[in-house]
């Protein structure tokens, strides 16, 4: 289990403030080989009564590399899903482990292919999309801690057809399409809009 740092406490406070919830639960998640862990803060009943919000704590301890050099920002993940979709924090944790082990920079427009399908094989939404946290944009803006710039990436599940659209047309057009279709990205039981 990772030791809780002062930075972790500041990140948790910012996430909890953004979620505007009460009674947070923080749980430690390990990867399969138990050599990496990340904490996930969860708050039930926000932003709506049947939705829970989640945020990683500690992912930003790990720098991302670009061209062999440390990228100037670090990331934490956030997202929300129907409270009945109990595997969502596991999905966030796996996404965090992938980022930690990766040699690429993760930014808005990136995705994890079939990561949701590992946990919920019956779901029509198999992949996980990363974007700026538009739902909490006023609260989850850059946080500077001890010379580290930390930014949040919001995650939500997307279908294979939506992923195909994203790969064909790019993230800007993909997000416009979702907005025009009125997609509720927190509804993990929704139908594909493509």
Secondary structure in CASP SS format (residue, H / E / C, confidence):
PFRMAT SS
TARGET T0000
AUTHOR 0000-0000-0000
METHOD secondary structure of the structure
MODEL  1
X C 1.00
X C 1.00
X C 1.00
X C 1.00
X C 1.00
X H 1.00
X H 1.00
X H 1.00
X H 1.00
X H 1.00
X H 1.00
X H 1.00
X H 1.00
X H 1.00
X H 1.00
X H 1.00
X H 1.00
X H 1.00
X H 1.00
X C 1.00
X C 1.00
X C 1.00
X C 1.00
X C 1.00
X E 1.00
X E 1.00
X E 1.00
X E 1.00
X E 1.00
X E 1.00
X C 1.00
X C 1.00
X C 1.00
X C 1.00
X C 1.00
X C 1.00
X E 1.00
X E 1.00
X E 1.00
X E 1.00
X E 1.00
X E 1.00
X E 1.00
X E 1.00
X C 1.00
X C 1.00
X C 1.00
X C 1.00
X C 1.00
X C 1.00
X E 1.00
X E 1.00
X E 1.00
X E 1.00
X E 1.00
X E 1.00
X E 1.00
X C 1.00
X H 1.00
X H 1.00
X H 1.00
X C 1.00
X C 1.00
X C 1.00
X E 1.00
X E 1.00
X C 1.00
X C 1.00
X E 1.00
X E 1.00
X C 1.00
X C 1.00
X C 1.00
X E 1.00
X E 1.00
X E 1.00
X E 1.00
X E 1.00
X E 1.00
X E 1.00
X E 1.00
X E 1.00
X C 1.00
X C 1.00
X C 1.00
X C 1.00
X C 1.00
X H 1.00
X H 1.00
X H 1.00
X H 1.00
X H 1.00
X H 1.00
X H 1.00
X H 1.00
X H 1.00
X H 1.00
X H 1.00
X H 1.00
X H 1.00
X H 1.00
X C 1.00
X C 1.00
X C 1.00
X C 1.00
X C 1.00
X C 1.00
X C 1.00
X C 1.00
X C 1.00
X E 1.00
X E 1.00
X C 1.00
X C 1.00
X C 1.00
X C 1.00
X C 1.00
X C 1.00
X C 1.00
X C 1.00
X C 1.00
X C 1.00
X C 1.00
X C 1.00
X C 1.00
X C 1.00
X E 1.00
X E 1.00
X E 1.00
X E 1.00
X E 1.00
X C 1.00
X C 1.00
X H 1.00
X H 1.00
X H 1.00
X C 1.00
X C 1.00
X C 1.00
X C 1.00
X C 1.00
X C 1.00
X E 1.00
X E 1.00
X E 1.00
X C 1.00
X C 1.00
X E 1.00
X E 1.00
X E 1.00
X E 1.00
X E 1.00
X E 1.00
X E 1.00
X E 1.00
X E 1.00
X E 1.00
X E 1.00
X C 1.00
X H 1.00
X H 1.00
X H 1.00
X H 1.00
X H 1.00
X H 1.00
X H 1.00
X H 1.00
X H 1.00
X H 1.00
X C 1.00
X H 1.00
X H 1.00
X H 1.00
X H 1.00
X H 1.00
X H 1.00
X H 1.00
X H 1.00
X H 1.00
X H 1.00
X H 1.00
X C 1.00
X C 1.00
X C 1.00
X C 1.00
X C 1.00
X C 1.00
X C 1.00
X C 1.00
X C 1.00
X C 1.00
X C 1.00
X C 1.00
X C 1.00
END
